Amino acid sequence: MKKRKMKLYFSLNGAWSFFYAPNPDSVPSGFENPDFSCSGWDTIPVPSHIELNGYGNPQYTDTDYPWDGTEQVIPHRIPVKHNPTGCYVKMFQIPQYMKGKRLILQFEGVETAFHCWLNGTYVGYSEDSYTPAAFDITELVKEGENKLAAEVYRFSTGSWLEDQDFWRMGGIMRDVSIFALPDLHMKDLDISADLDSSYKKGILDVRCTFTGTIPPGSSLAWKLLDGRIRMEDIAEREEDIILSGSMELNKNNLSFHQEITDVKAWSAEIPYLYRLVLLLHCKDGQIIEAVSQDIGFRKVEIRNSILWFNGKRLRLNGVNRHEFSARKGRAIGKEEMEWDIRFLKRNHFNAVRTSHYPNQSYWYELCDRFGVYVMDETNLETHGTWHTRNYDYTLPGNFPEWRDAVLSRASAMLERDKNHPCIFCWSVGNESWSGQNLFDMSMYFRNRDKSRPVHYENVCHDRMWGKTTDFESRMYATPAEAESYLKNNPEKPYLLCEYSHAMGNSCGNLHEYTELLDKYPQYCGGFIWDYIDQSLYKTGPDGKEYLAYGGDFSDRPSNFNFCTNGILCGDRTISPKLQEVRYLYQPYRLFPQADGIRIESLQLFEDGHRYYVRWRLEKEGDCLKSGSAPLSIKAGETAFIPVDFSLPDEAGEYVRTASLILISDTPYERAGEVICFGQSVECRTNNSSCHPDIHATIQTVDGDSNFSVIGTDFRITFQKNTGKLISFHIGDLELVYDPVNTLKPEFWRAPTDNDEGFHMAQKCAVWKTASLYPEVKQTVFRSENSTALISILYDLGNGASCQVDFQIDSLGTMDIHETYHGLAGLPYLPCFGLSWKFPKVLSRVSWYGKGPEETYQDRQSGGYLGVYETTAEHSISPYVVPQECGNHTETRWVELTDTKGTGIRAESSVPFEFSVLPYTCHEMESARHHYELPAPYATVLRLLEAQTGVGGDNSWGAWAHEPYILKGDEDRIFHLRIKIVRNNNGQQ
């Protein structure tokens, strides 16, 4: 049986007449009446946000209510002067096939509240933005044209309960429709699809509730159709009937119980869905109504402080997901949701928290079909009522007048979503402190649905109300804080409902969190904050669109770019952070070793039949041998595949890589894609003595002001009094952009968002000064046998010093030793190394190291060790605010050349870090938007011994963890060699 949109459905989406008023008092009087003409009004698309159609401005705030500082609002009241109001009017005619039936008008989502009228008669009011509002309009519809009017308010009493960290926008932002019902209608279908204690038998309990008059002789027939993994193929063929039955219908509710042996259980790994079809028949056998529902059999339990799913300990590789796109805001459509579900599945996410409101119904259908565990969260956040720690007006608290309001939100979510197997728990809401009302909400969930646990985080601050949640839920706890709870007889499963704050260049030390999953079964995992940047398209001063953030729309108050925390950009461009997340969320781990590949399955239910193994052995980027092998591995087990990974006798660095490859296409992946990978590195040395290269006698010119080393086709010149490299000439190509930004010590980086939160610029400002204005204390220039020796001693201020020594041979090869002498009391170093600004013509980059995306010492697990190519401009990461980016760790060599292949190669016996960008870190730091940066005019190479990690625990005070920080009181040494690279013909 196909599952289609019911025929008795009429969409009211599309163009509506629209009038924008600054507040409700300014609304045209009587606009809802049939005789009121809306000619001359604008039109607005439904669904959409008012502000994204040119009426008023979107406003981004985090904890503060949007009226803070602009209008004195009495607590729990609403603004009077500034409350933008949209007047919507839609003219429509009821289709012939719906006439004479009971008609229901449904708004799927309106922010934040609205009144509506039909043909001048008042229909009703709603103020929960994210669950449907339905009205019976049977008696109000007339023949011919009907006038539907809605008055939509930006602020309402409900706004106090919707203080989520997001853009504040209003309007009819989800679908509007009318559907027709038969006289006898199945009002509610309540399904429990459980498993017995063996997890092999399905237990089906169905309860049906009816409205309308029951004709004598009516009956309900049902059949359970055998299931499958549906994903895109929702239902294109008849399924086998495995169970069926019928019963007389003589009251307004019926229930039945069935057991299914050898049931195929639903999970995110194997989202197996059965289909229940219910048919209402009248006495003569005619079908009055048909209802179908996909169901999944599964069991969620908490035992011994461990979260279990179908009898297996559940590990949540999750993410918090706002409904959002840069073009539509929260008024997204099916195309964005379908893109999102494929993205999540392709990149190993198995769980989503609907932060912080119920999502569109279609999202849960996709999660059922594709397999994603969902924490369904009530539309409730009151952060602004308690974030200043003034609890007098904290909502919902113990205020009896707010109890029904929050319980109705919980009920609306549960009753709409209860039959979705993807939902593994209910969440009371987000950041609303504690109190009786929240506890009552949690008890409502438990009493109404005993099959799912209840989540809430904020009571970790108020243990009096700890029973509000079945989890020990935390936000942004460090790995050490999480471990402290886990290793001390945890009373509840530990869950990080928000962690690894992905703002800008972030998600450092993520592996420290995922490692806890192996150590502590009581740790459930968590949900990264968050899925997608909440950035909106805007036209910049250059006439081009850019991704804007809070404050860019003259919105005040605003929390500016704090809305951009995603592993996706607002336009769904993938952030470099995903490389790390995808690797650490892998469902299989691969460990290549000398005699084969050990593979560990982290799956709970799926075996490895969909994959094969591909392997290769490389020496410094060159493939020596490769092959493939079939995979046979059961869920949760370990397999070993023999492979000849033996190394040749030749000295060098060898890399073994093993990957799982998809055999056949799926709805979200293509055959041949790498699903998981693992690498190991082994160095082989020989005992032969090394003989130094013998070169021709070096030619130097020791002038009054300049010292030069001259070869066949090059000239390298230093300024004697400053020690600056002022020229590096290869043929006709000059490699020094200017004498100010030449090769010099580097201690600074363009602050990341996490650096900003840590106040790195203030704490470490000495290193910016040291990078821009180091004082040269001493220079030495001399030649000795076949080399030129240059030494520059820098005074960095505050007693710190740095010395850079060059040794240049007759081929133009420079051996560089940079030495930093640490000093007690000096702040952390953002980085340590050298920078060199080149002409733009040198913009082609190739390297041997971690890639292909940027890596940092606390975010490099997901990088492949290999040889890569890019350009300076392509190395700019799409973080909304320009900041440190494009770094690559574990680098063995990097080449920077022009299009003819002429340039330099930097290499070291000890892996180093580098980046190549079109700008200096100081230029990046001075821009708040990418359009503020100049057109690319140069190429900046940063060669670093090390760089402090990017961090990621949070973006408002945390920094990189200690192992990834460069300390100012420790000595550091950087050695590398720079060689001239010539084009293939040896000519310029």
Phi, psi and omega in degrees: 000126179285146177255106184241164170299131184298146185292328183275058185224135183225117182278137174254012176295161178123208183279128174242149170290145190214138174228133182254127180237146181289339178197168183300331180292341182264004180290136178303127183295130175074018182298341182280347185286148182300329184271002178276124181272130177259015177298139184093345175290159173282174170242151180222141177283143173238125006273150173183171174267142177302313187293332180276003175248015173097008181250109184071190183237141168295149182228130178252121169225155180265274184269327182292142170292147190295345179268359184301125178084356180245334178208133180284106183251126176297135181309133178075003170261185183232159179301148180256312185284314184249092175217077185310136186229131179253129177259115183250138175224133177229124174265135182206162172238137179289130178300152183303320185289351179256354184290145179082003180250167176287130187243134181240126174266129183228127170257119182286331180188126180224129178256133346257348180199159180201152164255150174220155181225150173234121181054038176086352180263134182294131182258313181167186185220148174210149179219018170261110191294338195238014169231155188294148170245120185241139183225136175279117183244018185306315185279352185257343181283142180234169175294147178078213186283139175242149180245115176257127181234140178224136176248110190252128185253134176295320181236143178209178174301329177296338179299330178295337180263001184233054181264047179290159177281084182198177176293135178267108182218155183237178175122174174278099191249007169227177188299150171237136183206166170236133174230151184258144180239146174288168180300320174255119190227139174280101184289323185214143175232117184242114187242131169245117180242087189258175173240151175282183185292342176273349181063021180245341180251131177271137179242112185251121174237126184235133176233127181244138177238136186239153171234156180102174180279132181269111179294144177304140178083005179290154181214160175243121174251146179219155175212141177256117182269139178303145189257187175191177173276113192272308183046247184280325182279082188298310178187089182254003179208161177290139173261159177291143175275121180258335176213151176202167178183174177207161180203153179289140180255104181230012175209171189275008172210144178222155176214155175210159186231135177218154176236139184239114179283153180049046182289149174266111186281153176272141170206169177295332179283319180231086186280073185277121184242127168271167177233124176260126179243128180240134183235123174268122181246143168274181188302323183275007177092354180291140181281122177276317182204143176236133180229135175234148182214125172285137181227149177232132179274123178199162181226126176252129182221155166239114178226136179054038179063026179237140177272124182243144175228117184052038176084002179243144178294125187269131174249121184263111172261082196248171176213145172279133184232115164280148167284115186196148165210155183294336183268324190248354187065227180273358182272052183284162179246189182298326184297320177292319180296320179291323175297316183297316184294323178292320178299313182298315181293320182294333186248023167074017171282131177245002184210148179224136169257128183278076187280125348235059184193157175298136179276177176297147185303325182298331180297319180291324176298318178295319180293325173299312188286317184272335179096084174218131175284135185238129165266111184270121190247133178297147177286082183205118168206130182231038187307322183290349179270354182219356187294339176271005180067024171256104192266009184297329184241020182296130180250150355280344174053226178250015182291115182295331183288347179258356185298309182297325181297315182282326177294325179293327177292319177296316181295317181299320179291311183297314184294329177285322194253357194301332186271006180273120180294338183295335184282113181264343175200159175261145176242131183296331182152199185223133169045058177237027179059237187210185176132177185297319185295320177293320177298319178297324176298316181297322178289328174300313179301314183294319182287326182280328184217100183277000184270355184226143173283172183241137181244142166198144186259318197297341182289356172297342177269349184215086188294347177302329184250031183300333182286000175295334185235148175267359179240153162273096186256135181224158173244129169059027170294144176287162175304323180294320179293321178296316182294326179302319177289317188291331184266007181238062176048065183300136180278336183223162171299141183261129185225132173262096183291338170217130176202170180050068184299110192269047182273120180061221181278097191215206181066029171288161181048028177298327181298334179293330175285313184294333177294334178296332179297329179281335186269329190227112179295340179283350178274124183272346191098207183187190186234114178298142171256115350219198190282311189221139173302134172271069177249146185241145177294140176210152177272127181273179181295343177271004179083003181254150177289145173217167179271112186263160179232184182305140182092338180287347180253024184060026181275123177219139357292161180209153172254020169053232189277013177292353177276000185248084184239021193266160168273358168236148170284166183300333177269011180070019164293139184278131178281150176302340180298334183300327181307317180287315182299314182300318181293314184287342175265009182304139177278350177226145175246135182241132182233091177287137180219182191303321186254005179161200185233123173265131183237127177251129176266128173260003179289150179265332188225331186270134172274183187264025187293343182275358188231159165232170184256132173240138184222159175204154175241126182236149170244109176049045175097344179264128182283124178267321177199156182206169179182186178216164182205149176290159181241130172228108182209136178269160180302132175077006183249179180240140178233157177230130180244114178295132179216141177278088177260021182296147185261146173291170182284343184295136179293149178152182179258130183241139181239124174260129179234132176233137183225149168266130185242136180288132184281314185231158177300147168236172177297349181231000179217156177257146175304140180095350179289145174283122181267313180218158177209164173210152180224155169220151184237138177220133178256136178242128179244162173240168185264005180292144181288147181265134178249130180295148177295139178252119183246170177293163178302137183281147177253119179236154174235111183257090183270187179292319185246339187231151177232123185236148171246127187238133176234192184303316184227022181217159171215126179244122187234133175246146172274126192289322185281335180253344183075007185281141169284108186258349178203137172222095188260126171241108186059239179263005185260123177262127185263349179263119182294309176200164185288349179278320184251041180277188178299120185203164179297145182229128180231000191240159170218157175295120188304134172281172176299323177291324174300318179299315180296329179278351186062040181302320183300321179285319184286330188243020186303333180303330184278336172292315177299318180297326179285322182276321191225054177290144179266126179279120182264331184200141174230145178226131178228127177198163175243146183214111183057247185257018181224154171255140183240126179232135179223130179233127177254125182249137169265116185267359183090158179058027178084357181277149179217159181213137178237136178239122181246132178246140171231115188243132180257184186288347176268359181087007178285130180250118168268125186241130173241119176248127184235128177245133180257113182291160183213135180300139178093350179281145182286172176304151175263127173300322177199172176214124179167218184225152172231155184208121180264121183253160168300153185301332184301334175269090184226000178271130186236133167225148182206159173243111183174203179284143180187192358281335180279168178301149177222155177225164188295340174255011177210065183225004181300324185274000180277137171280140169275117183187189180256132185224163175227147174200191174230166180298315183292324179288348181275353175287119179281149188276036174295139189300318174261126178304136182198176177313132181196173172076012182284150177225124181268174175054036182278132175264320174207155175219138177244137176235118186222169170271185184292343178271354179093015179259137180168220182228161174231126176253133182214161180205151176286344177247126182306141182230185180238153178207163167213153175228115183227164178280359186222157170284163178296332181286324174294318178298318183296328186279351183257137175259349175219156182293331180290346177281344177285148178290164172300140182306127184229352183208177177230127183248118177258125175248121178248113190239135169296321177193161175223140175302142181296169184272343182070185181167359179302315171202177182242023182226037176151328179285154175229196176297152177288158189308317181298343185250017181252137174272120186267138184289343182262009181248141176290149178222145180227134179232124177235130173210166180238133176246124181246153174281134175249125181250156180292171189300331181271357181073014181233157180269000000 
